[in-house]
Amino acid sequence: METAPNFSELKILYVEDEAVIRKALEKPLSRRVKNLYIAANGQEGLDMFREHRPDIVVTDINMPVMDGFRMIELIREINPEVPVIITTALNEEHHISQMTAINVNSYIIKPIDIRELLQRVHDALHGTQSQAHAEGEDEVLVIGPQTPQQKVLPSLYQFLKKHHVFGEEITNREIFSDRKLLERCIAAVRKLQQSGRIMFLDKNLIPVLDHSSPVAPCNKSLLEMENYLRSQVKAPTDNPATAEQGSTNGTT
């Protein structure tokens, strides 16, 4: 097992407009780094970057006064090499192409797991992000009692993306509007579970090897979860009225 990264000499700029989220990360981050600079919007973040020249920037996207993308563009003019990690909500993933365009090192989906964030920081600073993706074959995703329920789908989504089940441009919204794509994801999860790459645990931390036993934290079986996801897929785009009209026109 790898030892925890040592950030004792690290300076981080953290930009987030939501006070609750800032407070949640302020304490665990400040304990691990030399200096933590916190800003509530892009303009404050830019001013702090100019003054303190941090080693890495962690920032939200949608903020008042100046958004994260504009702040990053201006920071890149000052230091084109500084690593940047974006924090984003699951429903903001349409921004991914823009993240790529401005050379963001990584992004992490809220709610943020501090361990995951620290690993992303370590990877960005050491240029190991692409290597980590390349070594994704050895990674195991564990879903169990310690996994917040709201993190289950985002974690599976990111894991499938790492394993190239679908392209970087595919968002969660597209998955839930395309039955074939959803079925592909479900089949991939089953295959990764069978190979040991995804591990589902019950409330007693015992691996669930079938599809009918309850899985923590939602206490539903994998089959129940799959059927629930299927029920969320939007109806096919075929318009019954249009189809009926076409049939009528064909018989006249």
GROMACS elastic network, one bead per residue, 0.5 to 0.9 nm:
[ bonds ]
;  ai    aj funct       b0    kb
    2     5     6  0.84956   500
    3     6     6  0.87215   500
    4   118     6  0.88537   500
    4   119     6  0.85970   500
    5   118     6  0.77827   500
    5   119     6  0.77291   500
    5   122     6  0.66293   500
    6     9     6  0.80695   500
    6    10     6  0.85907   500
    6    32     6  0.77791   500
    6    33     6  0.83571   500
    6   122     6  0.88019   500
    7    10     6  0.50490   500
    7    11     6  0.84058   500
    7    32     6  0.59167   500
    7    33     6  0.50547   500
    7    34     6  0.72189   500
    7   122     6  0.84822   500
    8    11     6  0.87700   500
    8    31     6  0.89192   500
    8    32     6  0.61415   500
    8    34     6  0.51927   500
    8    35     6  0.87587   500
    9    33     6  0.63051   500
    9    35     6  0.79443   500
   10    32     6  0.85077   500
   10    33     6  0.52125   500
   10    34     6  0.52470   500
   10    35     6  0.66455   500
   10    36     6  0.84790   500
   10    54     6  0.78934   500
   10    55     6  0.64667   500
   10    56     6  0.83213   500
   11    33     6  0.64493   500
   11    34     6  0.58141   500
   11    36     6  0.59428   500
   11    37     6  0.76864   500
   11    52     6  0.85126   500
   11    53     6  0.81581   500
   11    55     6  0.52559   500
   11    56     6  0.69317   500
   11    57     6  0.89947   500
   12    29     6  0.87097   500
   12    33     6  0.74697   500
   12    34     6  0.83504   500
   12    35     6  0.64077   500
   12    36     6  0.50414   500
   12    37     6  0.61773   500
   12    38     6  0.84887   500
   12    54     6  0.54136   500
   12    55     6  0.60080   500
   12    56     6  0.52737   500
   12    57     6  0.59784   500
   12    58     6  0.73513   500
   13    35     6  0.85016   500
   13    36     6  0.60507   500
   13    38     6  0.60224   500
   13    39     6  0.76612   500
   13    45     6  0.72844   500
   13    48     6  0.76763   500
   13    49     6  0.71696   500
   13    52     6  0.87933   500
   13    53     6  0.86723   500
   13    54     6  0.60006   500
   13    55     6  0.79336   500
   13    56     6  0.63942   500
   13    58     6  0.61241   500
   13    59     6  0.79389   500
   14    22     6  0.82218   500
   14    26     6  0.86936   500
   14    36     6  0.71896   500
   14    37     6  0.60881   500
   14    39     6  0.63434   500
   14    40     6  0.86963   500
   14    45     6  0.77103   500
   14    56     6  0.87346   500
   14    57     6  0.61137   500
   14    59     6  0.57213   500
   14    60     6  0.85018   500
   15    22     6  0.80972   500
   15    37     6  0.83192   500
   15    38     6  0.58331   500
   15    40     6  0.57736   500
   15    41     6  0.62583   500
   15    42     6  0.70099   500
   15    44     6  0.82029   500
   15    45     6  0.59716   500
   15    57     6  0.78186   500
   15    58     6  0.62758   500
   15    60     6  0.61277   500
   15    68     6  0.82191   500
   16    19     6  0.74945   500
   16    21     6  0.73530   500
   16    22     6  0.60877   500
   16    38     6  0.77898   500
   16    39     6  0.64208   500
   16    40     6  0.51476   500
   16    41     6  0.63201   500
   16    42     6  0.84556   500
   16    58     6  0.85803   500
   16    59     6  0.61002   500
   16    60     6  0.52981   500
   16    61     6  0.83373   500
   16    62     6  0.88365   500
   16    63     6  0.73965   500
   16    87     6  0.87126   500
   17    21     6  0.82458   500
   17    22     6  0.75753   500
   17    39     6  0.75686   500
   17    41     6  0.55211   500
   17    42     6  0.87613   500
   17    60     6  0.75769   500
   17    62     6  0.82228   500
   17    63     6  0.57897   500
   17    64     6  0.74578   500
   18    21     6  0.55602   500
   18    22     6  0.63183   500
   18    23     6  0.88153   500
   18    40     6  0.73990   500
   18    63     6  0.86605   500
   19    22     6  0.50234   500
   19    23     6  0.61140   500
   19    24     6  0.85647   500
   19    40     6  0.78477   500
   20    23     6  0.52691   500
   20    24     6  0.62285   500
   20    25     6  0.89464   500
   21    24     6  0.50725   500
   21    25     6  0.65325   500
   21    26     6  0.85653   500
   21   111     6  0.84834   500
   21   112     6  0.87747   500
   22    25     6  0.55010   500
   22    26     6  0.58737   500
   22    38     6  0.79200   500
   22    39     6  0.88943   500
   22    40     6  0.83920   500
   23    26     6  0.50595   500
   23    27     6  0.70443   500
   24    27     6  0.68851   500
   24    28     6  0.78590   500
   25    28     6  0.56981   500
   25    29     6  0.59636   500
   25    30     6  0.83278   500
   25   112     6  0.84146   500
   25   114     6  0.72999   500
   26    29     6  0.53911   500
   26    30     6  0.58607   500
   26    31     6  0.85616   500
   26    36     6  0.79386   500
   26    38     6  0.80614   500
   27    30     6  0.52495   500
   27    31     6  0.62510   500
   27    32     6  0.89469   500
   28    31     6  0.54303   500
   28    32     6  0.68099   500
   28   114     6  0.74324   500
   29    32     6  0.54082   500
   29    33     6  0.64103   500
   29    36     6  0.72194   500
   29   114     6  0.80084   500
   29   118     6  0.85389   500
   30    33     6  0.55513   500
   30    34     6  0.74392   500
   30    35     6  0.69115   500
   30    36     6  0.57181   500
   31    34     6  0.82410   500
   32    35     6  0.89379   500
   33    36     6  0.67088   500
   35    54     6  0.84102   500
   36    54     6  0.86468   500
   37    45     6  0.84889   500
   37    48     6  0.72087   500
   37    49     6  0.87131   500
   37    52     6  0.82852   500
   37    54     6  0.81727   500
   38    44     6  0.86083   500
   38    45     6  0.75102   500
   38    48     6  0.82862   500
   39    42     6  0.75305   500
   39    43     6  0.83854   500
   39    44     6  0.53710   500
   39    45     6  0.51265   500
   39    46     6  0.88170   500
   39    48     6  0.75885   500
   40    43     6  0.84711   500
   40    44     6  0.65157   500
   40    45     6  0.73480   500
   40    63     6  0.79228   500
   40    64     6  0.84841   500
   41    44     6  0.54814   500
   41    45     6  0.61881   500
   41    46     6  0.87367   500
   41    60     6  0.85763   500
   41    62     6  0.88545   500
   41    63     6  0.55390   500
   41    64     6  0.59366   500
   41    65     6  0.64323   500
   41    66     6  0.62510   500
   41    67     6  0.70352   500
   41    68     6  0.78324   500
   41    71     6  0.89628   500
   42    46     6  0.60463   500
   42    47     6  0.85751   500
   42    59     6  0.84486   500
   42    60     6  0.87356   500
   42    61     6  0.87264   500
   42    63     6  0.67868   500
   42    64     6  0.74784   500
   42    65     6  0.67168   500
   42    67     6  0.53575   500
   42    68     6  0.56182   500
   42    69     6  0.84837   500
   42    70     6  0.75432   500
   42    71     6  0.52458   500
   42    72     6  0.84221   500
   43    46     6  0.50975   500
   43    47     6  0.62241   500
   43    48     6  0.85967   500
   43    64     6  0.88189   500
   43    65     6  0.64709   500
   43    66     6  0.54808   500
   43    67     6  0.81749   500
   43    71     6  0.69004   500
   44    47     6  0.51268   500
   44    48     6  0.61360   500
   44    49     6  0.85602   500
   44    65     6  0.89136   500
   44    66     6  0.86448   500
   45    48     6  0.51026   500
   45    49     6  0.60861   500
   45    50     6  0.86618   500
   45    57     6  0.89614   500
   45    59     6  0.85927   500
   45    68     6  0.89262   500
   45    71     6  0.73021   500
   46    49     6  0.50573   500
   46    50     6  0.62823   500
   46    51     6  0.87024   500
   46    71     6  0.60139   500
   46    72     6  0.81907   500
   46    74     6  0.74218   500
   46    75     6  0.65785   500
   47    50     6  0.52203   500
   47    51     6  0.63195   500
   47    52     6  0.86774   500
   48    51     6  0.50554   500
   48    52     6  0.58420   500
   48    53     6  0.76171   500
   48    54     6  0.85509   500
   49    52     6  0.53661   500
   49    54     6  0.62996   500
   49    57     6  0.85593   500
   49    75     6  0.73221   500
   49    78     6  0.89765   500
   50    53     6  0.58616   500
   50    54     6  0.88458   500
   50    75     6  0.81578   500
   50    78     6  0.78826   500
   51    54     6  0.88835   500
   53    56     6  0.87228   500
   53    79     6  0.88157   500
   54    57     6  0.71401   500
   54    82     6  0.82956   500
   55    82     6  0.65289   500
   55    83     6  0.74114   500
   55   125     6  0.81874   500
   56    82     6  0.58838   500
   56    83     6  0.50572   500
   56    84     6  0.59879   500
   56    85     6  0.79357   500
   56   121     6  0.76958   500
   56   124     6  0.83848   500
   56   125     6  0.75736   500
   57    72     6  0.87784   500
   57    82     6  0.74674   500
   57    83     6  0.63608   500
   57    85     6  0.62279   500
   57    86     6  0.82931   500
   58    83     6  0.86584   500
   58    84     6  0.59169   500
   58    86     6  0.57719   500
   58    87     6  0.70870   500
   58   121     6  0.85632   500
   59    68     6  0.63977   500
   59    72     6  0.87884   500
   59    84     6  0.76251   500
   59    85     6  0.64246   500
   59    86     6  0.50106   500
   59    87     6  0.58684   500
   59    88     6  0.87120   500
   60    63     6  0.71165   500
   60    67     6  0.80450   500
   60    68     6  0.58635   500
   60    69     6  0.88985   500
   60    85     6  0.87609   500
   60    86     6  0.57414   500
   60    88     6  0.62247   500
   61    67     6  0.57412   500
   61    69     6  0.63481   500
   61    86     6  0.70044   500
   61    87     6  0.71043   500
   61    88     6  0.66842   500
   61    92     6  0.88008   500
   61    95     6  0.88046   500
   62    66     6  0.84690   500
   62    67     6  0.53887   500
   62    68     6  0.64013   500
   62    69     6  0.85826   500
   62    88     6  0.86255   500
   63    66     6  0.62823   500
   63    68     6  0.67634   500
   64    67     6  0.63338   500
   66    69     6  0.83722   500
   66    70     6  0.65740   500
   66    71     6  0.66573   500
   67    70     6  0.56672   500
   67    71     6  0.63671   500
   67    72     6  0.88053   500
   68    71     6  0.50697   500
   68    72     6  0.61016   500
   68    73     6  0.86670   500
   68    86     6  0.82399   500
   69    72     6  0.51152   500
   69    73     6  0.62752   500
   69    74     6  0.88042   500
   69    98     6  0.82716   500
   69    99     6  0.79440   500
   69   102     6  0.80480   500
   70    73     6  0.51054   500
   70    74     6  0.63908   500
   70    75     6  0.86177   500
   71    74     6  0.52503   500
   71    75     6  0.60904   500
   71    76     6  0.85638   500
   72    76     6  0.59933   500
   72    77     6  0.86550   500
   72    84     6  0.78581   500
   72   102     6  0.78120   500
   72   104     6  0.86978   500
   73    76     6  0.51497   500
   73    77     6  0.65787   500
   73   102     6  0.71458   500
   74    77     6  0.51454   500
   74    78     6  0.67814   500
   74    79     6  0.88828   500
   75    78     6  0.51444   500
   75    79     6  0.61128   500
   75    80     6  0.73891   500
   75    82     6  0.82805   500
   76    81     6  0.72384   500
   76    82     6  0.73663   500
   76   102     6  0.87124   500
   77    80     6  0.60356   500
   79    82     6  0.58393   500
   80    83     6  0.86495   500
   82   125     6  0.87480   500
   83   103     6  0.89965   500
   83   104     6  0.72882   500
   83   105     6  0.60310   500
   83   106     6  0.86968   500
   83   121     6  0.84590   500
   83   124     6  0.60689   500
   83   125     6  0.66543   500
   84   103     6  0.82953   500
   84   104     6  0.54200   500
   84   105     6  0.54996   500
   84   106     6  0.69820   500
   84   107     6  0.85278   500
   84   121     6  0.87570   500
   84   124     6  0.77629   500
   85   104     6  0.63001   500
   85   105     6  0.58187   500
   85   107     6  0.52492   500
   85   108     6  0.74497   500
   85   117     6  0.88470   500
   85   120     6  0.77131   500
   85   121     6  0.75259   500
   85   124     6  0.79706   500
   86    99     6  0.81698   500
   86   104     6  0.73054   500
   86   105     6  0.82856   500
   86   106     6  0.64792   500
   86   108     6  0.63347   500
   86   109     6  0.85488   500
   87   106     6  0.88749   500
   87   107     6  0.56794   500
   87   109     6  0.58362   500
   87   110     6  0.65297   500
   87   111     6  0.89461   500
   87   112     6  0.78887   500
   88    91     6  0.81560   500
   88    92     6  0.61986   500
   88    93     6  0.72698   500
   88    95     6  0.88526   500
   88   107     6  0.70770   500
   88   108     6  0.62407   500
   88   110     6  0.58237   500
   88   111     6  0.87397   500
   89    92     6  0.53245   500
   89    93     6  0.72624   500
   89   108     6  0.84925   500
   89   109     6  0.54870   500
   89   110     6  0.51158   500
   89   111     6  0.76645   500
   90    93     6  0.59453   500
   90   109     6  0.60305   500
   90   110     6  0.69549   500
   90   154     6  0.70154   500
   90   171     6  0.88071   500
   90   172     6  0.76847   500
   91    94     6  0.76242   500
   91   171     6  0.84803   500
   91   172     6  0.77432   500
   91   173     6  0.77567   500
   92    95     6  0.60078   500
   92    96     6  0.82121   500
   93    96     6  0.54946   500
   93    97     6  0.86879   500
   93   109     6  0.88159   500
   93   169     6  0.88662   500
   93   170     6  0.88037   500
   93   171     6  0.61094   500
   93   172     6  0.78490   500
   94    97     6  0.70677   500
   94    98     6  0.83127   500
   94   169     6  0.79879   500
   94   170     6  0.85741   500
   94   171     6  0.66507   500
   95    98     6  0.53034   500
   95    99     6  0.63147   500
   95   100     6  0.88809   500
   96   100     6  0.63367   500
   96   101     6  0.87137   500
   96   107     6  0.85943   500
   96   168     6  0.80044   500
   96   169     6  0.72775   500
   96   171     6  0.89566   500
   97   100     6  0.51173   500
   97   101     6  0.63170   500
   97   102     6  0.89881   500
   97   168     6  0.85107   500
   97   169     6  0.70507   500
   98   102     6  0.65010   500
   98   103     6  0.86752   500
   98   104     6  0.89025   500
   99   102     6  0.54815   500
   99   103     6  0.62865   500
   99   104     6  0.53652   500
   99   105     6  0.85537   500
   99   106     6  0.85043   500
   99   107     6  0.83886   500
  100   103     6  0.50249   500
  100   104     6  0.59474   500
  100   105     6  0.83741   500
  101   104     6  0.78079   500
  103   106     6  0.88445   500
  104   107     6  0.75765   500
  105   120     6  0.88110   500
  105   123     6  0.89274   500
  105   124     6  0.60751   500
  105   127     6  0.88454   500
  105   129     6  0.76847   500
  106   120     6  0.69994   500
  106   121     6  0.87135   500
  106   123     6  0.89703   500
  106   124     6  0.73014   500
  106   129     6  0.77951   500
  107   120     6  0.82026   500
  108   111     6  0.87233   500
  108   112     6  0.70546   500
  108   113     6  0.89079   500
  108   116     6  0.81178   500
  108   117     6  0.71780   500
  108   120     6  0.81861   500
  109   112     6  0.63997   500
  109   113     6  0.89626   500
  109   151     6  0.88783   500
  109   154     6  0.71959   500
  109   155     6  0.87080   500
  109   158     6  0.88832   500
  110   113     6  0.80258   500
  110   151     6  0.82514   500
  110   154     6  0.86960   500
  111   150     6  0.79843   500
  111   151     6  0.71720   500
  112   115     6  0.86712   500
  112   116     6  0.75228   500
  112   117     6  0.69772   500
  113   116     6  0.52881   500
  113   117     6  0.62515   500
  113   118     6  0.87455   500
  114   118     6  0.61186   500
  114   119     6  0.85772   500
  115   118     6  0.51927   500
  115   119     6  0.62450   500
  115   120     6  0.86806   500
  116   119     6  0.51180   500
  116   120     6  0.62424   500
  116   121     6  0.86598   500
  117   120     6  0.50487   500
  117   121     6  0.61798   500
  117   122     6  0.86191   500
  118   122     6  0.61377   500
  118   123     6  0.85880   500
  119   122     6  0.50119   500
  119   123     6  0.61147   500
  119   124     6  0.85418   500
  120   123     6  0.50563   500
  120   124     6  0.60276   500
  120   125     6  0.85355   500
  120   129     6  0.77090   500
  121   124     6  0.51763   500
  121   125     6  0.61513   500
  121   126     6  0.85866   500
  122   125     6  0.52931   500
  122   126     6  0.61764   500
  122   127     6  0.84066   500
  122   128     6  0.81320   500
  122   129     6  0.89317   500
  123   126     6  0.52354   500
  123   127     6  0.57277   500
  123   129     6  0.51343   500
  123   130     6  0.87609   500
  123   131     6  0.89476   500
  123   132     6  0.78364   500
  124   127     6  0.52068   500
  124   128     6  0.65204   500
  124   129     6  0.61515   500
  125   128     6  0.78947   500
  126   129     6  0.81020   500
  127   130     6  0.75603   500
  127   131     6  0.81711   500
  128   131     6  0.50269   500
  128   132     6  0.59345   500
  128   133     6  0.85940   500
  129   132     6  0.50651   500
  129   133     6  0.63382   500
  129   134     6  0.86251   500
  130   133     6  0.50569   500
  130   134     6  0.61403   500
  130   135     6  0.86106   500
  131   135     6  0.60985   500
  131   136     6  0.85351   500
  132   135     6  0.50375   500
  132   136     6  0.61511   500
  133   137     6  0.83863   500
  133   162     6  0.64380   500
  133   163     6  0.84446   500
  134   137     6  0.74094   500
  134   162     6  0.87623   500
  135   138     6  0.60346   500
  135   139     6  0.73867   500
  136   139     6  0.50856   500
  136   140     6  0.84677   500
  136   159     6  0.88168   500
  136   162     6  0.67741   500
  136   163     6  0.70154   500
  137   140     6  0.83493   500
  137   163     6  0.75612   500
  137   197     6  0.79231   500
  138   197     6  0.75772   500
  139   197     6  0.65236   500
  139   198     6  0.86818   500
  140   196     6  0.71796   500
  140   198     6  0.56018   500
  140   199     6  0.71669   500
  141   155     6  0.80306   500
  141   156     6  0.80162   500
  141   159     6  0.73483   500
  141   196     6  0.88827   500
  141   197     6  0.62257   500
  141   199     6  0.60984   500
  141   200     6  0.84286   500
  142   147     6  0.82832   500
  142   197     6  0.84451   500
  142   198     6  0.59822   500
  142   200     6  0.59920   500
  142   201     6  0.74581   500
  143   146     6  0.77451   500
  143   147     6  0.59081   500
  143   152     6  0.69294   500
  143   155     6  0.85654   500
  143   156     6  0.89133   500
  143   198     6  0.77201   500
  143   199     6  0.61808   500
  143   201     6  0.61458   500
  143   202     6  0.89183   500
  143   215     6  0.82570   500
  143   216     6  0.73135   500
  143   217     6  0.79096   500
  144   147     6  0.54167   500
  144   148     6  0.86377   500
  144   199     6  0.82141   500
  144   200     6  0.59423   500
  144   202     6  0.62970   500
  144   203     6  0.70947   500
  144   204     6  0.89945   500
  144   205     6  0.67732   500
  144   206     6  0.89426   500
  144   207     6  0.87493   500
  144   215     6  0.70774   500
  144   217     6  0.58865   500
  145   148     6  0.76746   500
  145   149     6  0.87809   500
  145   201     6  0.72167   500
  145   202     6  0.70289   500
  145   203     6  0.56391   500
  145   204     6  0.80525   500
  145   205     6  0.71848   500
  145   215     6  0.84268   500
  145   218     6  0.86250   500
  146   149     6  0.89781   500
  146   216     6  0.83444   500
  146   217     6  0.74549   500
  147   150     6  0.83384   500
  147   151     6  0.66380   500
  147   152     6  0.68610   500
  147   216     6  0.80147   500
  147   217     6  0.65680   500
  148   151     6  0.53091   500
  148   152     6  0.69073   500
  148   217     6  0.69955   500
  149   152     6  0.55480   500
  149   153     6  0.82717   500
  149   216     6  0.84859   500
  149   217     6  0.57973   500
  149   218     6  0.63677   500
  150   153     6  0.70141   500
  150   154     6  0.76702   500
  151   154     6  0.53393   500
  151   155     6  0.58477   500
  151   156     6  0.85258   500
  152   155     6  0.52757   500
  152   156     6  0.62752   500
  152   157     6  0.85979   500
  152   217     6  0.85673   500
  153   156     6  0.51274   500
  153   157     6  0.59741   500
  153   158     6  0.86073   500
  154   158     6  0.61570   500
  154   159     6  0.85242   500
  154   172     6  0.86791   500
  155   158     6  0.52852   500
  155   159     6  0.61222   500
  155   160     6  0.86359   500
  156   159     6  0.50363   500
  156   160     6  0.60873   500
  156   161     6  0.84954   500
  156   189     6  0.79293   500
  156   198     6  0.87528   500
  157   160     6  0.53194   500
  157   161     6  0.62322   500
  157   162     6  0.87592   500
  157   172     6  0.74407   500
  157   185     6  0.85972   500
  158   161     6  0.50209   500
  158   162     6  0.62293   500
  158   163     6  0.87207   500
  159   162     6  0.51071   500
  159   163     6  0.63978   500
  159   164     6  0.87916   500
  159   198     6  0.88449   500
  160   163     6  0.50375   500
  160   164     6  0.62901   500
  160   165     6  0.54225   500
  160   166     6  0.73125   500
  160   185     6  0.73675   500
  160   188     6  0.75277   500
  160   189     6  0.76364   500
  161   165     6  0.58354   500
  161   166     6  0.59579   500
  161   167     6  0.68318   500
  161   168     6  0.67258   500
  161   170     6  0.87583   500
  162   165     6  0.77546   500
  162   166     6  0.88818   500
  162   168     6  0.88428   500
  163   166     6  0.81770   500
  164   167     6  0.62477   500
  164   168     6  0.80990   500
  165   184     6  0.77304   500
  165   185     6  0.69152   500
  165   188     6  0.70494   500
  166   169     6  0.82119   500
  166   170     6  0.65622   500
  166   181     6  0.83420   500
  166   184     6  0.88555   500
  166   185     6  0.82809   500
  167   170     6  0.55984   500
  168   171     6  0.79722   500
  170   173     6  0.82264   500
  170   174     6  0.63815   500
  170   175     6  0.74654   500
  171   174     6  0.53482   500
  171   175     6  0.66763   500
  172   175     6  0.50674   500
  172   176     6  0.64749   500
  172   177     6  0.88329   500
  173   176     6  0.52345   500
  173   177     6  0.63842   500
  173   178     6  0.88535   500
  174   177     6  0.50771   500
  174   178     6  0.62134   500
  174   181     6  0.81795   500
  174   182     6  0.89274   500
  175   178     6  0.53720   500
  175   179     6  0.73458   500
  175   180     6  0.84692   500
  175   181     6  0.56531   500
  175   182     6  0.53589   500
  175   185     6  0.83636   500
  175   233     6  0.79586   500
  176   179     6  0.70357   500
  176   181     6  0.81124   500
  176   182     6  0.65693   500
  176   229     6  0.78778   500
  176   230     6  0.81285   500
  176   232     6  0.65709   500
  176   234     6  0.66019   500
  177   181     6  0.84543   500
  177   182     6  0.83136   500
  177   232     6  0.84543   500
  177   233     6  0.53119   500
  177   234     6  0.50539   500
  177   235     6  0.76445   500
  177   236     6  0.80519   500
  178   181     6  0.53612   500
  178   182     6  0.63041   500
  178   183     6  0.87547   500
  178   233     6  0.68070   500
  178   234     6  0.74427   500
  178   235     6  0.87721   500
  178   236     6  0.79078   500
  179   182     6  0.50705   500
  179   183     6  0.61311   500
  179   184     6  0.85725   500
  179   230     6  0.74119   500
  179   233     6  0.63426   500
  179   234     6  0.80722   500
  179   235     6  0.87014   500
  179   236     6  0.82223   500
  180   183     6  0.51204   500
  180   184     6  0.61936   500
  180   185     6  0.87124   500
  181   184     6  0.50147   500
  181   185     6  0.63200   500
  181   186     6  0.87356   500
  182   185     6  0.50440   500
  182   186     6  0.62235   500
  182   187     6  0.86350   500
  182   229     6  0.81693   500
  182   230     6  0.75391   500
  182   233     6  0.81010   500
  183   187     6  0.60937   500
  183   188     6  0.84756   500
  183   230     6  0.82395   500
  184   187     6  0.51746   500
  184   188     6  0.61240   500
  184   189     6  0.86835   500
  185   188     6  0.50041   500
  185   189     6  0.61941   500
  185   190     6  0.86931   500
  186   189     6  0.51686   500
  186   190     6  0.63632   500
  186   191     6  0.87126   500
  186   226     6  0.70063   500
  187   190     6  0.51457   500
  187   191     6  0.62033   500
  187   192     6  0.86348   500
  188   191     6  0.50268   500
  188   192     6  0.60478   500
  188   193     6  0.84260   500
  189   192     6  0.51244   500
  189   193     6  0.60202   500
  189   194     6  0.85797   500
  189   198     6  0.72621   500
  190   193     6  0.50303   500
  190   194     6  0.61727   500
  190   195     6  0.86776   500
  190   198     6  0.84323   500
  191   194     6  0.50974   500
  191   195     6  0.62800   500
  191   196     6  0.86743   500
  191   197     6  0.86312   500
  191   198     6  0.87554   500
  192   195     6  0.50938   500
  192   196     6  0.61743   500
  192   197     6  0.50227   500
  192   198     6  0.54582   500
  192   199     6  0.85408   500
  193   196     6  0.50864   500
  193   197     6  0.57376   500
  193   199     6  0.59415   500
  193   200     6  0.78235   500
  193   209     6  0.80412   500
  194   197     6  0.76504   500
  194   198     6  0.78925   500
  194   199     6  0.88089   500
  194   209     6  0.79245   500
  195   198     6  0.77100   500
  196   199     6  0.62400   500
  199   207     6  0.65167   500
  199   208     6  0.75223   500
  199   209     6  0.84734   500
  200   205     6  0.87679   500
  200   206     6  0.83163   500
  200   207     6  0.56747   500
  200   208     6  0.55187   500
  200   209     6  0.78147   500
  200   215     6  0.63620   500
  200   216     6  0.76161   500
  200   222     6  0.89586   500
  201   204     6  0.74970   500
  201   205     6  0.51194   500
  201   206     6  0.52136   500
  201   208     6  0.54358   500
  201   209     6  0.88736   500
  201   214     6  0.86600   500
  201   215     6  0.57897   500
  201   216     6  0.60554   500
  201   217     6  0.85891   500
  202   205     6  0.52848   500
  202   206     6  0.54515   500
  202   207     6  0.64121   500
  202   208     6  0.63339   500
  202   213     6  0.81595   500
  202   214     6  0.63246   500
  202   217     6  0.77016   500
  202   219     6  0.77175   500
  203   206     6  0.74110   500
  203   214     6  0.84005   500
  203   215     6  0.71140   500
  203   216     6  0.52568   500
  203   217     6  0.71725   500
  203   219     6  0.79039   500
  204   207     6  0.88312   500
  204   216     6  0.86793   500
  205   208     6  0.89791   500
  205   216     6  0.84498   500
  207   215     6  0.87545   500
  208   211     6  0.78112   500
  208   212     6  0.89099   500
  208   213     6  0.67062   500
  208   214     6  0.77829   500
  208   215     6  0.68485   500
  209   213     6  0.82345   500
  210   213     6  0.63978   500
  210   221     6  0.85922   500
  210   222     6  0.80166   500
  211   214     6  0.83172   500
  211   221     6  0.59302   500
  211   223     6  0.53487   500
  211   224     6  0.83997   500
  212   220     6  0.83046   500
  212   222     6  0.63864   500
  212   223     6  0.61243   500
  212   224     6  0.77856   500
  213   219     6  0.86933   500
  213   220     6  0.74244   500
  213   221     6  0.50156   500
  213   222     6  0.74634   500
  213   223     6  0.88141   500
  214   217     6  0.89622   500
  214   218     6  0.79649   500
  214   222     6  0.73278   500
  215   218     6  0.64408   500
  215   219     6  0.50311   500
  215   220     6  0.55597   500
  215   221     6  0.56324   500
  215   222     6  0.70479   500
  216   219     6  0.50194   500
  216   220     6  0.74569   500
  216   221     6  0.89668   500
  217   220     6  0.82848   500
  218   221     6  0.85798   500
  218   225     6  0.89995   500
  220   223     6  0.81339   500
  220   224     6  0.60860   500
  220   225     6  0.65424   500
  221   224     6  0.51388   500
  221   225     6  0.63026   500
  221   226     6  0.86195   500
  222   225     6  0.50408   500
  222   226     6  0.60622   500
  222   227     6  0.85977   500
  223   226     6  0.50289   500
  223   227     6  0.61656   500
  223   228     6  0.85099   500
  224   227     6  0.51967   500
  224   228     6  0.61177   500
  224   229     6  0.86766   500
  225   229     6  0.62147   500
  225   230     6  0.86129   500
  226   229     6  0.51561   500
  226   230     6  0.62382   500
  226   231     6  0.87077   500
  227   231     6  0.62258   500
  227   232     6  0.88200   500
  228   231     6  0.50832   500
  228   232     6  0.65995   500
  229   232     6  0.51498   500
  229   233     6  0.68372   500
  230   233     6  0.54524   500
  230   234     6  0.89109   500
  231   234     6  0.80639   500
  233   236     6  0.87446   500
  234   237     6  0.83307   500
  235   238     6  0.83156   500
  236   239     6  0.80599   500
  238   241     6  0.88180   500
  238   242     6  0.77870   500
  238   243     6  0.74274   500
  239   242     6  0.52104   500
  239   243     6  0.62311   500
  239   244     6  0.86479   500
  240   244     6  0.60094   500
  240   245     6  0.84371   500
  241   244     6  0.51211   500
  241   245     6  0.60989   500
  241   246     6  0.85738   500
  242   245     6  0.50423   500
  242   246     6  0.61300   500
  242   247     6  0.86127   500
  243   246     6  0.50695   500
  243   247     6  0.62095   500
  243   248     6  0.86478   500
  244   247     6  0.50478   500
  244   248     6  0.61831   500
  244   249     6  0.86060   500
  245   248     6  0.50636   500
  245   249     6  0.61455   500
  245   250     6  0.85703   500
  246   249     6  0.50835   500
  246   250     6  0.61720   500
  246   251     6  0.88597   500
  247   250     6  0.50893   500
  247   251     6  0.65373   500
  248   251     6  0.53512   500
  248   252     6  0.65184   500
  249   252     6  0.54670   500
